Amino acid sequence: MRSEVDAQVGVIGLGAAGSAALWRAAARGADVIGFEQFGSGHDRGSSHGYSRVFKSVTPQGPQESALAQRAVGLWRDLEAESGESVLHMTGGLSIGRPDGPLIAGLEKVAAETGLPLEYLDESELRRRFPQHVIEPGDIGVIDPASGYLQPELAIRTEWMLARKHGARVVDAAVLEVIPQADSVLVVTAERTWEVGTAIVAAGAWQRTLLPFLPLELTPRRATLSWFTPKAGRESLFTAETFPAFTHEAIGETGWGLPEFDEYGVKIGLDFTEGYEIVDPSANKKEVEDWELARVRRFVAETLPDLEPVPAYSGGCMITMTPDEEFTIGIPADHPRLVVLSACSGRGFKMSAANGDVAAQLALTGETDLDLSLFSPDRFSAGATPSTTSTTTIGATK
């Protein structure tokens, strides 16, 4: 790397993963500069929504659970250094059939990782969590190391700590990323910057900035919704009585978070029909009635103590891969790039760890975690083919 570059590391896109990478690279003493077109904690991408689910055990597999466990320590480091509180452990409740994909997936990952789970039979589940409609044969599984994060606060805090450690932030849209033999050019409207290594964490804009990589990223529409407890039922939905949950019911997999602010109880679906977004900058904030029909039905039939019409709703985006996994790593043909698309609708909980791993890769070319599942080269010619998603997509949690 030449000595006259503008920074040792450049981070393009300062949403969940990029802000974490900026903080973690700066905390390691790197000369780092970040690029963000919309400002800190904005609502134009995939990293907003006032709350996001946190789980230490994820049914997707042990690699994601390893990232979630690493993230816990990093979120606590962020809180200790800043004095802010961003991760709130309420416990996590999963409800479903013992042989259903949700419960079976949790059991498999818990067995592989040794993480503890508590099991509730049908009667105990009904007694402890009367908010939920329980079907005969359902059981509950509690992951005590689950809860929710406050995404906008987390991102603003990461920016603050990164700047404290010397990071700079450029308020500009990046127009082009040009890898070179020993550096990367980052082109904005005002000027071209040169950095030793670039971490590209641009979310839905990733495919525009990296058209030369076979990433197969598809931005899709998602929505966020909050519901109000019915009169006299407010005490059922506090953080003390209503843990973060996932529930397989009525042909859906729904999830939700307790009421802790003026917005109410956040409820969503893991899989929603979201149309493809061609221009991420044009994703509208307004939500149409048809987009809410299925989540309204889920609330009406499984959470009868909530008003079934959302009090608030808003537009969001998810950037999907064909196999619905993250994309984290260094492309074989571009060793000065770190691709950080911690996406597919469930990346925020692990974003502190994803950013930390990206900082490691940018500074050393290596990481201590197994990222083979997330390789940015896995969709290239000659790689093992991936199964293309159906019309359902993962929801932003």
C-alpha positions in Angstrom: 0.0 0.0 0.0 1.3 3.4 -1.0 1.9 6.0 1.8 0.0 8.7 0.0 -3.5 7.1 0.2 -6.2 9.1 1.9 -6.9 6.4 4.5 -5.8 2.9 5.4 -9.4 1.6 5.3 -12.5 3.1 3.6 -16.0 1.9 4.6 -18.7 2.5 2.0 -22.2 2.6 3.5 -22.6 3.3 7.2 -25.8 1.3 8.0 -25.7 -1.5 10.6 -22.7 -3.4 9.3 -20.7 -0.5 7.9 -21.0 1.6 11.1 -19.8 -1.4 13.1 -16.9 -1.8 10.7 -16.0 1.9 11.0 -16.0 1.7 14.8 -14.1 -1.6 15.0 -11.4 -0.6 12.5 -10.9 2.8 14.3 -10.8 1.0 17.7 -7.9 -1.1 16.3 -6.0 2.1 15.6 -6.5 2.1 11.8 -6.7 5.3 9.8 -10.3 4.9 8.6 -12.7 6.9 6.6 -16.4 6.2 6.1 -18.8 7.3 3.3 -22.5 7.7 3.9 -25.0 9.5 1.7 -28.0 9.8 4.1 -26.5 10.6 7.5 -26.3 8.7 10.8 -29.1 6.3 11.7 -31.2 7.2 8.6 -34.4 5.5 7.5 -33.6 5.1 3.8 -32.0 1.6 3.9 -32.4 -1.5 5.9 -31.1 -0.5 9.4 -33.9 1.5 10.9 -37.1 0.6 12.8 -36.5 1.6 16.5 -36.1 -2.0 17.5 -34.6 -5.2 16.1 -34.7 -8.8 17.4 -31.6 -10.2 19.0 -31.1 -14.0 19.3 -28.0 -15.9 20.5 -29.4 -19.1 19.0 -30.6 -18.9 15.4 -32.1 -21.8 13.5 -30.1 -20.9 10.4 -27.0 -22.6 11.7 -23.9 -22.5 14.0 -22.0 -20.0 11.9 -24.7 -17.3 12.5 -25.0 -18.3 16.1 -21.2 -17.8 16.5 -21.6 -14.3 15.0 -24.5 -13.6 17.4 -22.5 -14.7 20.4 -19.5 -12.6 19.4 -21.9 -9.6 18.9 -23.1 -9.8 22.5 -19.7 -8.9 23.8 -19.2 -6.2 21.3 -22.6 -4.6 22.0 -21.6 -4.6 25.7 -18.2 -3.1 24.9 -20.0 -0.3 23.0 -22.3 0.3 26.0 -19.5 0.4 28.4 -17.5 2.8 26.4 -20.4 5.1 25.5 -22.7 4.9 28.5 -25.6 4.1 26.2 -27.9 1.1 26.5 -28.6 -0.5 23.1 -29.1 -4.2 23.8 -32.0 -5.3 26.1 -32.2 -8.9 27.1 -35.9 -9.9 27.6 -35.4 -13.6 26.7 -36.7 -15.0 23.5 -39.7 -17.3 23.2 -40.2 -19.6 20.2 -43.6 -21.3 19.8 -44.4 -24.2 17.4 -44.7 -27.9 16.8 -41.9 -30.0 18.3 -41.1 -31.3 14.8 -41.7 -28.0 13.0 -38.8 -26.2 11.3 -38.5 -23.5 14.0 -38.2 -25.8 17.1 -36.2 -28.4 15.3 -33.8 -25.8 13.9 -33.3 -24.3 17.4 -32.7 -27.8 18.9 -30.1 -28.6 16.2 -28.1 -25.5 16.6 -28.3 -25.6 20.4 -26.9 -29.2 20.3 -24.1 -28.1 18.0 -23.2 -25.0 20.1 -24.0 -26.0 23.6 -26.2 -23.0 24.2 -28.9 -23.5 26.8 -32.6 -23.6 26.1 -35.6 -24.0 28.4 -38.6 -26.0 27.2 -42.2 -25.4 28.1 -45.0 -27.9 27.4 -48.4 -26.7 26.1 -50.0 -26.1 29.5 -47.0 -24.2 30.9 -46.8 -22.2 27.7 -50.5 -21.2 28.0 -50.0 -20.3 31.7 -46.9 -18.1 31.4 -47.7 -16.4 28.1 -51.5 -15.9 27.8 -50.9 -13.2 25.1 -50.4 -15.9 22.5 -53.1 -18.2 21.1 -51.6 -21.7 21.5 -52.7 -24.6 19.3 -53.0 -28.2 20.8 -49.6 -29.8 20.6 -47.5 -26.6 20.5 -44.5 -26.2 22.8 -42.4 -23.3 23.8 -38.6 -22.9 23.8 -37.0 -20.0 25.7 -33.5 -18.7 24.8 -32.5 -16.6 27.8 -29.9 -14.7 25.8 -32.3 -13.0 23.5 -34.1 -9.6 23.4 -34.0 -6.5 21.2 -31.6 -3.8 20.0 -32.3 -0.2 19.3 -30.8 0.2 15.8 -30.7 4.0 15.3 -29.2 4.5 18.7 -26.6 1.7 18.1 -25.5 3.3 14.8 -25.3 6.8 16.2 -23.2 5.4 19.1 -20.9 3.5 16.7 -20.3 6.7 14.7 -19.5 8.6 17.9 -17.0 6.0 19.2 -15.4 5.6 15.7 -14.9 9.4 15.6 -13.5 9.3 19.2 -10.9 6.8 17.9 -10.0 9.1 15.0 -12.3 8.0 12.2 -13.6 10.5 9.6 -16.9 10.4 7.8 -17.6 11.9 4.4 -21.3 12.9 3.8 -21.5 11.9 0.1 -22.9 9.2 -2.2 -20.3 6.9 -3.6 -20.7 6.7 -7.4 -18.1 4.0 -8.2 -15.6 1.6 -6.5 -12.5 0.9 -8.5 -10.2 -1.8 -7.2 -6.5 -1.5 -8.1 -3.5 -3.6 -7.5 -2.5 -2.0 -4.2 -5.4 0.3 -3.3 -9.1 1.1 -4.1 -10.5 4.3 -5.7 -13.7 5.6 -4.1 -15.4 8.0 -6.5 -17.9 10.7 -5.2 -19.3 13.7 -7.1 -16.8 16.0 -5.3 -13.6 14.0 -5.7 -12.0 10.6 -5.9 -10.5 9.1 -2.7 -7.9 6.4 -2.5 -7.9 3.9 0.3 -5.7 0.9 1.0 -8.6 -1.4 1.5 -12.3 -0.8 1.0 -15.1 -2.4 3.0 -18.2 -2.2 0.9 -21.3 -2.4 3.1 -23.8 -0.5 0.9 -26.8 -2.8 1.3 -29.3 -2.4 -1.5 -26.8 -0.2 -3.4 -24.2 -3.0 -3.3 -24.9 -4.5 -6.7 -24.6 -1.0 -8.3 -21.2 -0.4 -6.7 -19.8 -3.9 -7.4 -21.2 -4.9 -10.8 -18.0 -6.8 -11.5 -18.7 -9.3 -8.7 -21.1 -12.3 -9.0 -23.0 -11.4 -5.8 -26.6 -12.1 -7.0 -28.1 -9.5 -4.6 -31.7 -8.6 -4.9 -33.2 -5.7 -2.9 -36.8 -6.3 -2.1 -39.6 -4.4 -0.4 -40.3 -5.0 3.3 -42.5 -3.3 5.8 -42.4 -2.5 9.5 -45.6 -2.5 11.7 -46.5 -1.6 15.3 -49.7 -2.5 17.1 -51.4 -1.1 20.2 -52.6 -3.2 23.2 -56.4 -3.1 23.7 -57.6 -1.0 26.6 -56.8 -2.6 29.9 -54.3 -5.1 28.3 -51.2 -2.9 28.3 -49.5 -4.8 31.1 -49.4 -8.0 29.0 -47.0 -6.4 26.5 -44.2 -4.9 28.6 -40.6 -6.1 28.4 -41.1 -7.9 31.7 -44.1 -9.9 30.6 -43.8 -10.2 26.8 -40.4 -11.4 25.6 -39.2 -11.2 22.0 -40.9 -14.1 20.2 -41.1 -16.2 17.1 -44.3 -18.2 16.5 -45.2 -20.7 13.8 -49.0 -20.4 13.4 -51.7 -20.2 10.8 -49.3 -21.0 8.1 -47.0 -18.1 9.0 -43.9 -17.5 11.0 -44.5 -14.4 12.9 -42.2 -12.5 15.3 -42.6 -9.6 17.7 -41.1 -7.3 20.4 -42.4 -5.8 23.6 -43.8 -2.3 23.9 -41.1 0.1 25.2 -41.8 3.4 23.5 -44.6 5.4 22.0 -44.9 3.2 18.9 -46.3 0.1 20.6 -45.7 -3.6 20.0 -43.7 -4.4 16.9 -45.0 -7.4 14.9 -43.8 -8.8 11.6 -43.6 -11.9 9.4 -40.5 -13.9 8.5 -41.8 -14.3 4.9 -43.6 -11.6 3.0 -44.4 -11.0 -0.7 -42.1 -8.1 -1.4 -41.6 -6.8 -4.8 -38.1 -6.2 -6.2 -36.8 -2.7 -5.8 -35.0 -1.4 -8.9 -33.9 1.9 -7.5 -33.2 1.7 -3.7 -33.3 5.5 -3.4 -37.0 5.5 -4.5 -38.3 3.0 -1.9 -41.3 4.7 -0.5 -41.9 5.2 3.2 -45.7 4.9 2.8 -47.3 1.4 3.1 -50.3 0.3 1.1 -53.1 -1.7 2.7 -52.4 -4.9 0.7 -48.9 -5.0 2.2 -50.4 -5.2 5.7 -53.1 -7.8 5.1 -51.2 -10.9 6.3 -49.6 -9.3 9.3 -53.0 -8.0 10.4 -54.4 -11.5 10.1 -51.5 -12.9 12.1 -52.2 -10.4 14.9 -55.9 -10.9 14.8 -55.6 -14.7 15.1 -52.6 -15.2 17.4 -52.5 -12.1 19.6 -56.1 -11.2 20.4 -55.2 -8.6 23.0 -53.7 -6.3 20.4 -55.7 -4.0 18.1 -55.4 -5.8 14.7 -54.9 -2.6 12.7 -51.3 -1.2 12.9 -50.9 2.1 14.8 -47.8 2.8 12.7 -46.2 1.3 9.7 -43.3 2.1 7.3 -41.4 1.0 4.3 -38.1 -0.8 4.5 -35.8 -3.0 2.3 -34.2 -6.4 2.4 -31.2 -7.3 0.3 -31.5 -11.0 -0.5 -29.1 -13.6 -1.8 -30.4 -16.8 -3.5 -29.5 -18.9 -0.6 -30.7 -16.3 1.9 -27.3 -16.2 3.7 -25.0 -13.3 4.4 -22.1 -12.3 2.1 -19.0 -11.5 4.0 -15.4 -11.9 2.8 -12.6 -11.0 0.4 -13.3 -11.8 -3.3 -10.5 -14.0 -4.8 -10.0 -11.6 -7.7 -10.0 -8.4 -5.6 -7.9 -8.8 -2.5 -8.2 -5.1 -1.6 -12.0 -5.4 -1.2 -14.0 -6.7 1.7 -17.6 -7.4 0.8 -19.9 -6.9 3.8 -23.5 -7.6 2.8 -24.8 -8.8 6.1 -28.3 -9.1 4.7 -31.2 -11.4 3.9 -33.4 -9.7 6.5 -31.8 -10.7 9.7 -28.4 -9.1 9.9 -28.8 -6.4 12.5 -28.4 -8.6 15.5 -25.0 -9.8 14.3 -23.9 -6.5 12.8 -21.4 -5.6 15.6 -19.7 -8.9 14.9 -20.0 -8.7 11.2 -18.4 -5.3 11.3 -15.6 -6.5 13.6 -14.9 -9.4 11.2 -14.8 -7.1 8.3 -12.3 -4.8 10.1 -10.1 -7.8 10.8 -10.2 -8.8 7.1 -9.4 -5.3 5.9 -6.5 -4.9 8.3 -5.0 -8.4 8.2 -6.6 -10.4 5.4 -7.7 -13.0 7.9 -10.3 -13.6 10.6 -10.7 -16.1 13.4 -14.2 -17.2 12.3 -15.3 -19.6 9.7 -16.8 -17.5 6.9 -17.0 -20.2 4.2 -20.8 -20.2 4.2 -20.8 -16.5 3.5 -18.1 -16.3 0.7 -18.7 -13.6 -1.9 -17.4 -16.0 -4.6 -20.0 -18.7 -3.9 -22.2 -17.6 -6.9 -19.3 -17.4 -9.4 -19.0 -19.7 -12.4 -17.8 -23.1 -11.3 -19.0 -22.7 -7.7 -21.6 -25.0 -6.3 -25.0 -23.8 -7.6 -27.3 -22.2 -5.1 -31.1 -22.7 -4.9 -32.9 -19.7 -6.1 -35.5 -18.3 -3.6 -39.2 -18.6 -4.2 -41.6 -15.7 -4.1 -41.3 -15.5 -0.3 -38.5 -13.5 1.3 -37.1 -13.0 4.8 -38.5 -10.0 6.7 -36.5 -7.4 8.4 -36.4 -8.1 12.1 
